[in-house]
Amino acid sequence: MAQTTMTASAAKRREERRVLAGTMVGTTIEWYDFFIFAQLTATLLTPLFLAPLQESNPGLGQILAFAMIGISFLFRPLGAIVAGHLGDKFGRKNVLVATLILMGVATALIGMLPVYAQIGIWAPILLVLLRIIQGFSAGGEWGGAALMAVEHAPEKKRGFFGAYPQIGVPTGMILATGLLFILNSSMTKDQFHDWGWRIPFLLSILLIIVGYVIRRTVEESPVFKELSQRKASEHTPLKQLFTTNTKEVIQAALIFISNNAAGYLVIAFFISYATKVLKMDVAPVLLATTIGSVGWLIFTLVGGWLSDYIGRRNTFLLGYAIIFLWMIPMFMLIDTGSIVLYAVAVFVLTIGLGLSYGPQTAMYAEMFPAHIRFSGISIGYALGAILGGAFAATIAQALLNATGKSISVAIYIMVITVISVGAVLWVGETKGRPLGVQDADKELAK
């Protein structure tokens, strides 16, 4: 009997490790694909795909290039709706595999696109279409990965398990930024401009294969299995979601906006600002951003772990307090033009980003009942991304163009951080709420 118990326990641990690896690897690949585009937008894609604007009005050209980042966010809710509906009806696992493949194909095709000098206006049009596909895919990816992690987790480790799909963001950024640093350092500017920029997009094909193999080995979420056994999966989860849980969707969106907006400053705006306004060299800036991404990874895991002890709400509030208080000192350091101080500025910001990102999956999962959970967290996340990060770099660039002062960007982030703090307080503490179907039914019946 004891041997059987030990064998079952070992098998459970192996499955938990597969789940954590599968959710982390998948989101890492998805966000690597996303960040490659965002960072090249800050440094290169404007002259390649918007050549006339680059020559006549570089400032407007950069704003429109950043807007290409935002366009994909507009299609995240559609991806969230479709993936959430399918995930709530047919399971989390298959949806995760499908979104991974879709994102990877779109990314590889970007690496094959002709540029403006070759096909004119069709170059930015095709680029926007592929960005729409990326946005659709990203909208469905996060919710499935989050639920696979949290619904497999022991109750007292939900925050820590939920942090694993979250660290796909900084890990993807480390891969993307690190690869761009290596390419910028190992070839001439002309080589990188002519063909080197295509390499990161094309390498996505190899990452997809790795992610597919890992994700296929992961078991379906135990909560969805319970739903299936009870035939309790909602036939129209989207209708049910907005009938009973519209408030939670709004709360989830508002909680996320500050983290997402501040994160996209690191991902895209800072690189453009440092290299084009402050005239810093691209390679050191990319290296400093990579170092900052390591901090983001570490403190995302810390944030998930910490939320299992002090609660989701308190961990969020701690992270947002750091973001709010650091904004003005951060820009003062960046404006010195020192690469060392730039690295310090970004690294400290990632402490706040990690602490306000690590607890997110657990908190969101605990906010929604099981039969509409995939739809609820996916749509809440996608709407928060639109309101927060979609046009954060565009707004920051427009503020900088209008005022000539970086403090205007700092104030913008501080204002939306106050909104996110209000949303966190509105939700209250979710730690310990039941996730299982039967437990949730009992909770709702009280």
ROLUM-165868 format. One record per residue (C-alpha): residue in one letter; z, x negated, y negated. Coordinates in nm, 3 decimals, decimal comma, always signed. Example, Ala and Ser with C-alpha at 12.3 -4.5 7.8 and 13.67 -1.06 7.14 Angstrom:
! residues 2
r = A; zz = +0,780; xx = -1,230; yy = +0,450
r = S; zz = +0,714; xx = -1,367; yy = +0,106
! end
This chain:
! residues 446
r = M; zz = +0,000; xx = +0,000; yy = +0,000
r = A; zz = +0,096; xx = -0,280; yy = -0,237
r = Q; zz = -0,226; xx = -0,465; yy = -0,152
r = T; zz = -0,429; xx = -0,152; yy = -0,227
r = T; zz = -0,254; xx = -0,113; yy = -0,563
r = M; zz = -0,321; xx = -0,479; yy = -0,652
r = T; zz = -0,688; xx = -0,442; yy = -0,553
r = A; zz = -0,725; xx = -0,129; yy = -0,767
r = S; zz = -0,554; xx = -0,300; yy = -1,058
r = A; zz = -0,783; xx = -0,604; yy = -1,031
r = A; zz = -1,089; xx = -0,379; yy = -1,014
r = K; zz = -0,971; xx = -0,192; yy = -1,323
r = R; zz = -0,928; xx = -0,517; yy = -1,516
r = R; zz = -1,277; xx = -0,632; yy = -1,412
r = E; zz = -1,423; xx = -0,303; yy = -1,533
r = E; zz = -1,234; xx = -0,331; yy = -1,861
r = R; zz = -1,377; xx = -0,680; yy = -1,914
r = R; zz = -1,729; xx = -0,549; yy = -1,842
r = V; zz = -1,677; xx = -0,268; yy = -2,092
r = L; zz = -1,554; xx = -0,503; yy = -2,364
r = A; zz = -1,840; xx = -0,745; yy = -2,299
r = G; zz = -2,098; xx = -0,465; yy = -2,290
r = T; zz = -1,985; xx = -0,304; yy = -2,615
r = M; zz = -1,951; xx = -0,635; yy = -2,797
r = V; zz = -2,281; xx = -0,786; yy = -2,677
r = G; zz = -2,476; xx = -0,470; yy = -2,754
r = T; zz = -2,347; xx = -0,429; yy = -3,108
r = T; zz = -2,387; xx = -0,804; yy = -3,166
r = I; zz = -2,757; xx = -0,780; yy = -3,082
r = E; zz = -2,804; xx = -0,464; yy = -3,289
r = W; zz = -2,643; xx = -0,620; yy = -3,595
r = Y; zz = -2,811; xx = -0,957; yy = -3,548
r = D; zz = -3,139; xx = -0,765; yy = -3,576
r = F; zz = -3,016; xx = -0,580; yy = -3,883
r = F; zz = -2,873; xx = -0,884; yy = -4,061
r = I; zz = -3,177; xx = -1,104; yy = -4,010
r = F; zz = -3,370; xx = -0,860; yy = -4,225
r = A; zz = -3,092; xx = -0,818; yy = -4,482
r = Q; zz = -3,049; xx = -1,191; yy = -4,537
r = L; zz = -3,420; xx = -1,269; yy = -4,551
r = T; zz = -3,453; xx = -0,989; yy = -4,805
r = A; zz = -3,213; xx = -1,183; yy = -5,025
r = T; zz = -3,416; xx = -1,503; yy = -5,007
r = L; zz = -3,776; xx = -1,459; yy = -4,889
r = L; zz = -3,921; xx = -1,118; yy = -4,807
r = T; zz = -3,985; xx = -1,018; yy = -5,170
r = P; zz = -4,268; xx = -1,271; yy = -5,226
r = L; zz = -4,406; xx = -1,206; yy = -4,877
r = F; zz = -4,418; xx = -0,827; yy = -4,884
r = L; zz = -4,392; xx = -0,739; yy = -5,255
r = A; zz = -4,602; xx = -1,019; yy = -5,401
r = P; zz = -4,731; xx = -0,842; yy = -5,717
r = L; zz = -4,380; xx = -0,742; yy = -5,825
r = Q; zz = -4,247; xx = -1,088; yy = -5,754
r = E; zz = -4,504; xx = -1,227; yy = -5,998
r = S; zz = -4,475; xx = -0,962; yy = -6,273
r = N; zz = -4,108; xx = -0,858; yy = -6,257
r = P; zz = -3,889; xx = -1,062; yy = -6,019
r = G; zz = -3,573; xx = -0,865; yy = -6,106
r = L; zz = -3,731; xx = -0,531; yy = -6,019
r = G; zz = -3,888; xx = -0,686; yy = -5,711
r = Q; zz = -3,545; xx = -0,794; yy = -5,587
r = I; zz = -3,401; xx = -0,447; yy = -5,652
r = L; zz = -3,682; xx = -0,286; yy = -5,451
r = A; zz = -3,642; xx = -0,541; yy = -5,174
r = F; zz = -3,272; xx = -0,454; yy = -5,149
r = A; zz = -3,373; xx = -0,088; yy = -5,149
r = M; zz = -3,561; xx = -0,158; yy = -4,824
r = I; zz = -3,221; xx = -0,232; yy = -4,672
r = G; zz = -3,097; xx = +0,103; yy = -4,798
r = I; zz = -3,397; xx = +0,303; yy = -4,673
r = S; zz = -3,302; xx = +0,242; yy = -4,311
r = F; zz = -2,952; xx = +0,380; yy = -4,378
r = L; zz = -3,102; xx = +0,714; yy = -4,478
r = F; zz = -3,221; xx = +0,757; yy = -4,119
r = R; zz = -2,891; xx = +0,664; yy = -3,959
r = P; zz = -2,761; xx = +1,022; yy = -3,971
r = L; zz = -3,073; xx = +1,138; yy = -3,783
r = G; zz = -3,012; xx = +0,869; yy = -3,521
r = A; zz = -2,645; xx = +0,969; yy = -3,509
r = I; zz = -2,734; xx = +1,337; yy = -3,464
r = V; zz = -2,983; xx = +1,272; yy = -3,184
r = A; zz = -2,774; xx = +1,008; yy = -3,005
r = G; zz = -2,453; xx = +1,203; yy = -3,059
r = H; zz = -2,606; xx = +1,519; yy = -2,914
r = L; zz = -2,743; xx = +1,333; yy = -2,612
r = G; zz = -2,426; xx = +1,129; yy = -2,569
r = D; zz = -2,200; xx = +1,436; yy = -2,573
r = K; zz = -2,427; xx = +1,618; yy = -2,326
r = F; zz = -2,550; xx = +1,344; yy = -2,092
r = G; zz = -2,312; xx = +1,051; yy = -2,134
r = R; zz = -2,245; xx = +0,746; yy = -2,347
r = K; zz = -2,402; xx = +0,476; yy = -2,128
r = N; zz = -2,771; xx = +0,572; yy = -2,120
r = V; zz = -2,778; xx = +0,634; yy = -2,495
r = L; zz = -2,642; xx = +0,283; yy = -2,554
r = V; zz = -2,915; xx = +0,124; yy = -2,345
r = A; zz = -3,186; xx = +0,325; yy = -2,522
r = T; zz = -3,068; xx = +0,239; yy = -2,875
r = L; zz = -3,048; xx = -0,130; yy = -2,785
r = I; zz = -3,410; xx = -0,137; yy = -2,666
r = L; zz = -3,536; xx = +0,062; yy = -2,964
r = M; zz = -3,370; xx = -0,169; yy = -3,216
r = G; zz = -3,499; xx = -0,480; yy = -3,041
r = V; zz = -3,859; xx = -0,363; yy = -3,024
r = A; zz = -3,861; xx = -0,274; yy = -3,396
r = T; zz = -3,713; xx = -0,613; yy = -3,484
r = A; zz = -3,965; xx = -0,807; yy = -3,276
r = L; zz = -4,251; xx = -0,615; yy = -3,438
r = I; zz = -4,125; xx = -0,714; yy = -3,785
r = G; zz = -4,170; xx = -1,073; yy = -3,673
r = M; zz = -4,536; xx = -0,998; yy = -3,598
r = L; zz = -4,623; xx = -0,814; yy = -3,920
r = P; zz = -4,902; xx = -0,940; yy = -4,148
r = V; zz = -4,780; xx = -1,003; yy = -4,504
r = Y; zz = -4,907; xx = -0,869; yy = -4,837
r = A; zz = -5,159; xx = -1,150; yy = -4,883
r = Q; zz = -5,322; xx = -1,046; yy = -4,553
r = I; zz = -5,327; xx = -0,664; yy = -4,557
r = G; zz = -5,209; xx = -0,568; yy = -4,906
r = I; zz = -5,005; xx = -0,250; yy = -4,953
r = W; zz = -4,999; xx = -0,184; yy = -4,578
r = A; zz = -4,757; xx = -0,474; yy = -4,535
r = P; zz = -4,460; xx = -0,311; yy = -4,714
r = I; zz = -4,553; xx = +0,032; yy = -4,570
r = L; zz = -4,538; xx = -0,095; yy = -4,210
r = L; zz = -4,222; xx = -0,288; yy = -4,290
r = V; zz = -4,054; xx = +0,029; yy = -4,418
r = L; zz = -4,160; xx = +0,220; yy = -4,104
r = L; zz = -4,002; xx = -0,042; yy = -3,879
r = R; zz = -3,689; xx = -0,040; yy = -4,096
r = I; zz = -3,670; xx = +0,337; yy = -4,043
r = I; zz = -3,677; xx = +0,283; yy = -3,667
r = Q; zz = -3,402; xx = +0,022; yy = -3,702
r = G; zz = -3,191; xx = +0,264; yy = -3,904
r = F; zz = -3,243; xx = +0,544; yy = -3,651
r = S; zz = -3,136; xx = +0,310; yy = -3,371
r = A; zz = -2,831; xx = +0,178; yy = -3,556
r = G; zz = -2,719; xx = +0,534; yy = -3,624
r = G; zz = -2,689; xx = +0,601; yy = -3,253
r = E; zz = -2,560; xx = +0,261; yy = -3,142
r = W; zz = -2,218; xx = +0,241; yy = -3,299
r = G; zz = -2,074; xx = +0,572; yy = -3,180
r = G; zz = -2,159; xx = +0,510; yy = -2,817
r = A; zz = -2,022; xx = +0,156; yy = -2,818
r = A; zz = -1,704; xx = +0,269; yy = -2,995
r = L; zz = -1,636; xx = +0,545; yy = -2,742
r = M; zz = -1,712; xx = +0,330; yy = -2,439
r = A; zz = -1,448; xx = +0,085; yy = -2,561
r = V; zz = -1,180; xx = +0,328; yy = -2,678
r = E; zz = -1,215; xx = +0,583; yy = -2,398
r = H; zz = -1,178; xx = +0,308; yy = -2,137
r = A; zz = -0,872; xx = +0,161; yy = -2,311
r = P; zz = -0,506; xx = +0,200; yy = -2,215
r = E; zz = -0,339; xx = +0,421; yy = -2,477
r = K; zz = -0,134; xx = +0,137; yy = -2,625
r = K; zz = -0,439; xx = -0,091; yy = -2,656
r = R; zz = -0,694; xx = +0,147; yy = -2,809
r = G; zz = -0,702; xx = -0,040; yy = -3,138
r = F; zz = -0,754; xx = -0,377; yy = -2,971
r = F; zz = -1,022; xx = -0,248; yy = -2,731
r = G; zz = -1,188; xx = -0,062; yy = -3,016
r = A; zz = -1,214; xx = -0,384; yy = -3,216
r = Y; zz = -1,458; xx = -0,533; yy = -2,964
r = P; zz = -1,764; xx = -0,329; yy = -3,066
r = Q; zz = -1,655; xx = -0,396; yy = -3,426
r = I; zz = -1,673; xx = -0,772; yy = -3,386
r = G; zz = -2,039; xx = -0,727; yy = -3,300
r = V; zz = -2,091; xx = -0,707; yy = -3,678
r = P; zz = -1,950; xx = -1,051; yy = -3,770
r = T; zz = -2,079; xx = -1,204; yy = -3,445
r = G; zz = -2,427; xx = -1,074; yy = -3,518
r = M; zz = -2,395; xx = -1,211; yy = -3,868
r = I; zz = -2,284; xx = -1,552; yy = -3,738
r = L; zz = -2,590; xx = -1,565; yy = -3,511
r = A; zz = -2,825; xx = -1,446; yy = -3,785
r = T; zz = -2,689; xx = -1,665; yy = -4,064
r = G; zz = -2,639; xx = -1,966; yy = -3,839
r = L; zz = -2,996; xx = -1,948; yy = -3,711
r = L; zz = -3,133; xx = -1,915; yy = -4,064
r = F; zz = -2,923; xx = -2,217; yy = -4,168
r = I; zz = -3,067; xx = -2,423; yy = -3,880
r = L; zz = -3,425; xx = -2,319; yy = -3,960
r = N; zz = -3,384; xx = -2,383; yy = -4,334
r = S; zz = -3,235; xx = -2,726; yy = -4,259
r = S; zz = -3,491; xx = -2,833; yy = -3,998
r = M; zz = -3,820; xx = -2,740; yy = -4,164
r = T; zz = -3,976; xx = -2,760; yy = -4,506
r = K; zz = -3,973; xx = -2,463; yy = -4,745
r = D; zz = -4,346; xx = -2,418; yy = -4,695
r = Q; zz = -4,312; xx = -2,414; yy = -4,316
r = F; zz = -4,033; xx = -2,159; yy = -4,330
r = H; zz = -4,229; xx = -1,947; yy = -4,579
r = D; zz = -4,549; xx = -1,961; yy = -4,375
r = W; zz = -4,422; xx = -1,897; yy = -4,022
r = G; zz = -4,062; xx = -2,005; yy = -3,969
r = W; zz = -3,916; xx = -1,676; yy = -4,094
r = R; zz = -4,075; xx = -1,497; yy = -3,797
r = I; zz = -3,872; xx = -1,690; yy = -3,536
r = P; zz = -3,539; xx = -1,502; yy = -3,577
r = F; zz = -3,713; xx = -1,166; yy = -3,538
r = L; zz = -3,904; xx = -1,271; yy = -3,227
r = L; zz = -3,593; xx = -1,421; yy = -3,063
r = S; zz = -3,452; xx = -1,068; yy = -3,057
r = I; zz = -3,658; xx = -1,011; yy = -2,738
r = L; zz = -3,441; xx = -1,258; yy = -2,544
r = L; zz = -3,121; xx = -1,103; yy = -2,675
r = I; zz = -3,234; xx = -0,756; yy = -2,567
r = I; zz = -3,280; xx = -0,873; yy = -2,208
r = V; zz = -2,928; xx = -1,018; yy = -2,201
r = G; zz = -2,778; xx = -0,704; yy = -2,357
r = Y; zz = -2,966; xx = -0,471; yy = -2,121
r = V; zz = -2,844; xx = -0,654; yy = -1,810
r = I; zz = -2,482; xx = -0,648; yy = -1,928
r = R; zz = -2,483; xx = -0,285; yy = -2,040
r = R; zz = -2,634; xx = -0,157; yy = -1,716
r = T; zz = -2,328; xx = -0,287; yy = -1,525
r = V; zz = -2,078; xx = -0,083; yy = -1,730
r = E; zz = -1,936; xx = +0,239; yy = -1,584
r = E; zz = -1,965; xx = +0,567; yy = -1,775
r = S; zz = -1,672; xx = +0,659; yy = -2,002
r = P; zz = -1,383; xx = +0,818; yy = -1,803
r = V; zz = -1,345; xx = +1,089; yy = -2,068
r = F; zz = -1,710; xx = +1,189; yy = -2,029
r = K; zz = -1,666; xx = +1,191; yy = -1,650
r = E; zz = -1,376; xx = +1,430; yy = -1,698
r = L; zz = -1,592; xx = +1,649; yy = -1,921
r = S; zz = -1,869; xx = +1,650; yy = -1,660
r = Q; zz = -1,633; xx = +1,738; yy = -1,375
r = R; zz = -1,498; xx = +2,031; yy = -1,572
r = K; zz = -1,848; xx = +2,122; yy = -1,697
r = A; zz = -1,688; xx = +2,111; yy = -2,040
r = S; zz = -1,960; xx = +1,927; yy = -2,228
r = E; zz = -2,063; xx = +2,140; yy = -2,526
r = H; zz = -2,418; xx = +2,280; yy = -2,504
r = T; zz = -2,455; xx = +2,262; yy = -2,882
r = P; zz = -2,215; xx = +1,984; yy = -2,987
r = L; zz = -2,363; xx = +1,954; yy = -3,335
r = K; zz = -2,311; xx = +2,323; yy = -3,413
r = Q; zz = -1,959; xx = +2,305; yy = -3,272
r = L; zz = -1,885; xx = +1,992; yy = -3,476
r = F; zz = -1,971; xx = +2,147; yy = -3,811
r = T; zz = -1,806; xx = +2,477; yy = -3,719
r = T; zz = -1,466; xx = +2,326; yy = -3,650
r = N; zz = -1,457; xx = +1,963; yy = -3,769
r = T; zz = -1,654; xx = +1,930; yy = -4,093
r = K; zz = -1,342; xx = +1,803; yy = -4,271
r = E; zz = -1,303; xx = +1,517; yy = -4,023
r = V; zz = -1,669; xx = +1,415; yy = -4,067
r = I; zz = -1,616; xx = +1,395; yy = -4,445
r = Q; zz = -1,293; xx = +1,201; yy = -4,400
r = A; zz = -1,458; xx = +0,953; yy = -4,163
r = A; zz = -1,742; xx = +0,895; yy = -4,409
r = L; zz = -1,513; xx = +0,834; yy = -4,708
r = I; zz = -1,282; xx = +0,602; yy = -4,513
r = F; zz = -1,575; xx = +0,371; yy = -4,441
r = I; zz = -1,750; xx = +0,343; yy = -4,779
r = S; zz = -1,546; xx = +0,059; yy = -4,928
r = N; zz = -1,559; xx = -0,160; yy = -4,619
r = N; zz = -1,933; xx = -0,106; yy = -4,580
r = A; zz = -2,016; xx = -0,168; yy = -4,947
r = A; zz = -1,805; xx = -0,485; yy = -4,968
r = G; zz = -1,951; xx = -0,600; yy = -4,636
r = Y; zz = -2,306; xx = -0,570; yy = -4,765
r = L; zz = -2,218; xx = -0,787; yy = -5,061
r = V; zz = -2,142; xx = -1,063; yy = -4,809
r = I; zz = -2,445; xx = -0,981; yy = -4,596
r = A; zz = -2,710; xx = -0,964; yy = -4,867
r = F; zz = -2,608; xx = -0,967; yy = -5,234
r = F; zz = -2,396; xx = -1,283; yy = -5,248
r = I; zz = -2,673; xx = -1,492; yy = -5,094
r = S; zz = -2,926; xx = -1,369; yy = -5,348
r = Y; zz = -2,682; xx = -1,405; yy = -5,639
r = A; zz = -2,577; xx = -1,756; yy = -5,541
r = T; zz = -2,928; xx = -1,890; yy = -5,484
r = K; zz = -3,126; xx = -1,708; yy = -5,755
r = V; zz = -2,874; xx = -1,666; yy = -6,037
r = L; zz = -2,635; xx = -1,957; yy = -5,984
r = K; zz = -2,917; xx = -2,180; yy = -5,848
r = M; zz = -2,720; xx = -2,297; yy = -5,544
r = D; zz = -2,909; xx = -2,441; yy = -5,247
r = V; zz = -2,992; xx = -2,190; yy = -4,974
r = A; zz = -2,875; xx = -2,392; yy = -4,671
r = P; zz = -2,515; xx = -2,457; yy = -4,791
r = V; zz = -2,483; xx = -2,092; yy = -4,899
r = L; zz = -2,592; xx = -1,976; yy = -4,553
r = L; zz = -2,344; xx = -2,217; yy = -4,393
r = A; zz = -2,061; xx = -2,089; yy = -4,615
r = T; zz = -2,155; xx = -1,731; yy = -4,527
r = T; zz = -2,145; xx = -1,822; yy = -4,158
r = I; zz = -1,794; xx = -1,962; yy = -4,203
r = G; zz = -1,694; xx = -1,640; yy = -4,377
r = S; zz = -1,833; xx = -1,443; yy = -4,083
r = V; zz = -1,596; xx = -1,629; yy = -3,851
r = G; zz = -1,308; xx = -1,503; yy = -4,064
r = W; zz = -1,452; xx = -1,151; yy = -4,043
r = L; zz = -1,461; xx = -1,176; yy = -3,662
r = I; zz = -1,105; xx = -1,308; yy = -3,631
r = F; zz = -0,948; xx = -1,055; yy = -3,866
r = T; zz = -1,139; xx = -0,764; yy = -3,712
r = L; zz = -0,972; xx = -0,843; yy = -3,380
r = V; zz = -0,640; xx = -0,889; yy = -3,562
r = G; zz = -0,691; xx = -0,554; yy = -3,736
r = G; zz = -0,750; xx = -0,371; yy = -3,409
r = W; zz = -0,452; xx = -0,539; yy = -3,242
r = L; zz = -0,227; xx = -0,483; yy = -3,544
r = S; zz = -0,313; xx = -0,112; yy = -3,557
r = D; zz = -0,164; xx = -0,071; yy = -3,209
r = Y; zz = +0,171; xx = -0,181; yy = -3,356
r = I; zz = +0,192; xx = -0,066; yy = -3,718
r = G; zz = -0,061; xx = +0,218; yy = -3,696
r = R; zz = -0,422; xx = +0,273; yy = -3,799
r = R; zz = -0,335; xx = +0,399; yy = -4,147
r = N; zz = -0,113; xx = +0,106; yy = -4,245
r = T; zz = -0,365; xx = -0,150; yy = -4,118
r = F; zz = -0,645; xx = +0,016; yy = -4,316
r = L; zz = -0,431; xx = +0,024; yy = -4,630
r = L; zz = -0,345; xx = -0,345; yy = -4,595
r = G; zz = -0,713; xx = -0,437; yy = -4,561
r = Y; zz = -0,818; xx = -0,226; yy = -4,857
r = A; zz = -0,539; xx = -0,366; yy = -5,074
r = I; zz = -0,677; xx = -0,717; yy = -5,012
r = I; zz = -1,033; xx = -0,609; yy = -5,096
r = F; zz = -0,921; xx = -0,437; yy = -5,418
r = L; zz = -0,698; xx = -0,721; yy = -5,540
r = W; zz = -0,944; xx = -0,997; yy = -5,447
r = M; zz = -1,255; xx = -0,859; yy = -5,619
r = I; zz = -1,215; xx = -1,012; yy = -5,966
r = P; zz = -1,068; xx = -1,349; yy = -5,852
r = M; zz = -1,346; xx = -1,368; yy = -5,593
r = F; zz = -1,627; xx = -1,343; yy = -5,850
r = M; zz = -1,448; xx = -1,593; yy = -6,074
r = L; zz = -1,461; xx = -1,844; yy = -5,788
r = I; zz = -1,823; xx = -1,767; yy = -5,700
r = D; zz = -1,933; xx = -1,800; yy = -6,064
r = T; zz = -1,815; xx = -2,164; yy = -6,072
r = G; zz = -2,123; xx = -2,253; yy = -5,867
r = S; zz = -1,909; xx = -2,463; yy = -5,631
r = I; zz = -2,007; xx = -2,420; yy = -5,267
r = V; zz = -1,648; xx = -2,489; yy = -5,156
r = L; zz = -1,508; xx = -2,217; yy = -5,382
r = Y; zz = -1,791; xx = -1,986; yy = -5,274
r = A; zz = -1,683; xx = -2,034; yy = -4,912
r = V; zz = -1,317; xx = -1,968; yy = -5,002
r = A; zz = -1,413; xx = -1,655; yy = -5,195
r = V; zz = -1,611; xx = -1,510; yy = -4,905
r = F; zz = -1,354; xx = -1,607; yy = -4,641
r = V; zz = -1,063; xx = -1,435; yy = -4,819
r = L; zz = -1,274; xx = -1,121; yy = -4,863
r = T; zz = -1,341; xx = -1,114; yy = -4,488
r = I; zz = -0,966; xx = -1,090; yy = -4,425
r = G; zz = -0,965; xx = -0,753; yy = -4,598
r = L; zz = -1,294; xx = -0,656; yy = -4,433
r = G; zz = -1,160; xx = -0,733; yy = -4,086
r = L; zz = -0,830; xx = -0,550; yy = -4,132
r = S; zz = -1,013; xx = -0,240; yy = -4,259
r = Y; zz = -1,277; xx = -0,255; yy = -3,983
r = G; zz = -1,081; xx = -0,339; yy = -3,669
r = P; zz = -0,887; xx = -0,007; yy = -3,648
r = Q; zz = -1,189; xx = +0,210; yy = -3,729
r = T; zz = -1,310; xx = +0,293; yy = -3,378
r = A; zz = -0,965; xx = +0,395; yy = -3,254
r = M; zz = -0,891; xx = +0,604; yy = -3,563
r = Y; zz = -1,228; xx = +0,781; yy = -3,552
r = A; zz = -1,200; xx = +0,856; yy = -3,178
r = E; zz = -0,852; xx = +0,999; yy = -3,231
r = M; zz = -0,982; xx = +1,227; yy = -3,508
r = F; zz = -1,225; xx = +1,428; yy = -3,288
r = P; zz = -1,194; xx = +1,631; yy = -2,965
r = A; zz = -1,370; xx = +1,487; yy = -2,659
r = H; zz = -1,661; xx = +1,732; yy = -2,628
r = I; zz = -1,795; xx = +1,658; yy = -2,979
r = R; zz = -1,651; xx = +1,310; yy = -3,026
r = F; zz = -1,978; xx = +1,114; yy = -2,998
r = S; zz = -2,146; xx = +1,338; yy = -3,256
r = G; zz = -1,842; xx = +1,337; yy = -3,487
r = I; zz = -1,780; xx = +0,965; yy = -3,508
r = S; zz = -2,152; xx = +0,876; yy = -3,518
r = I; zz = -2,235; xx = +1,113; yy = -3,804
r = G; zz = -1,918; xx = +1,024; yy = -3,997
r = Y; zz = -1,999; xx = +0,655; yy = -3,963
r = A; zz = -2,365; xx = +0,704; yy = -4,061
r = L; zz = -2,279; xx = +0,909; yy = -4,371
r = G; zz = -2,020; xx = +0,650; yy = -4,473
r = A; zz = -2,283; xx = +0,378; yy = -4,436
r = I; zz = -2,520; xx = +0,568; yy = -4,667
r = L; zz = -2,251; xx = +0,628; yy = -4,931
r = G; zz = -2,115; xx = +0,274; yy = -4,897
r = G; zz = -2,346; xx = -0,003; yy = -4,784
r = A; zz = -2,695; xx = +0,149; yy = -4,794
r = F; zz = -2,760; xx = +0,071; yy = -5,158
r = A; zz = -2,461; xx = -0,153; yy = -5,234
r = A; zz = -2,680; xx = -0,461; yy = -5,284
r = T; zz = -2,928; xx = -0,255; yy = -5,489
r = I; zz = -2,651; xx = -0,115; yy = -5,711
r = A; zz = -2,492; xx = -0,458; yy = -5,747
r = Q; zz = -2,825; xx = -0,611; yy = -5,853
r = A; zz = -2,888; xx = -0,327; yy = -6,098
r = L; zz = -2,541; xx = -0,369; yy = -6,251
r = L; zz = -2,595; xx = -0,742; yy = -6,280
r = N; zz = -2,935; xx = -0,690; yy = -6,445
r = A; zz = -2,790; xx = -0,434; yy = -6,690
r = T; zz = -2,470; xx = -0,617; yy = -6,788
r = G; zz = -2,537; xx = -0,980; yy = -6,707
r = K; zz = -2,176; xx = -1,000; yy = -6,580
r = S; zz = -2,060; xx = -1,019; yy = -6,220
r = I; zz = -1,735; xx = -0,841; yy = -6,306
r = S; zz = -1,933; xx = -0,515; yy = -6,322
r = V; zz = -2,001; xx = -0,553; yy = -5,948
r = A; zz = -1,632; xx = -0,620; yy = -5,885
r = I; zz = -1,531; xx = -0,302; yy = -6,069
r = Y; zz = -1,788; xx = -0,100; yy = -5,870
r = I; zz = -1,631; xx = -0,211; yy = -5,539
r = M; zz = -1,279; xx = -0,153; yy = -5,671
r = V; zz = -1,361; xx = +0,207; yy = -5,764
r = I; zz = -1,497; xx = +0,298; yy = -5,421
r = T; zz = -1,204; xx = +0,119; yy = -5,255
r = V; zz = -0,971; xx = +0,363; yy = -5,431
r = I; zz = -1,178; xx = +0,649; yy = -5,283
r = S; zz = -1,149; xx = +0,505; yy = -4,933
r = V; zz = -0,774; xx = +0,458; yy = -4,971
r = G; zz = -0,746; xx = +0,823; yy = -5,071
r = A; zz = -0,938; xx = +0,924; yy = -4,757
r = V; zz = -0,713; xx = +0,715; yy = -4,533
r = L; zz = -0,405; xx = +0,882; yy = -4,683
r = W; zz = -0,573; xx = +1,223; yy = -4,642
r = V; zz = -0,619; xx = +1,166; yy = -4,268
r = G; zz = -0,273; xx = +1,021; yy = -4,211
r = E; zz = -0,170; xx = +0,843; yy = -3,893
r = T; zz = -0,376; xx = +0,906; yy = -3,577
r = K; zz = -0,222; xx = +0,648; yy = -3,342
r = G; zz = -0,116; xx = +0,807; yy = -3,016
r = R; zz = -0,322; xx = +1,124; yy = -3,041
r = P; zz = -0,457; xx = +1,225; yy = -2,697
r = L; zz = -0,818; xx = +1,145; yy = -2,607
r = G; zz = -0,846; xx = +1,309; yy = -2,265
r = V; zz = -0,994; xx = +1,654; yy = -2,224
r = Q; zz = -0,687; xx = +1,822; yy = -2,077
r = D; zz = -0,445; xx = +1,655; yy = -2,317
r = A; zz = -0,666; xx = +1,743; yy = -2,612
r = D; zz = -0,685; xx = +2,105; yy = -2,497
r = K; zz = -0,307; xx = +2,124; yy = -2,488
r = E; zz = -0,280; xx = +1,964; yy = -2,831
r = L; zz = -0,524; xx = +2,215; yy = -2,980
r = A; zz = -0,342; xx = +2,506; yy = -2,821
r = K; zz = -0,012; xx = +2,418; yy = -2,991
! end
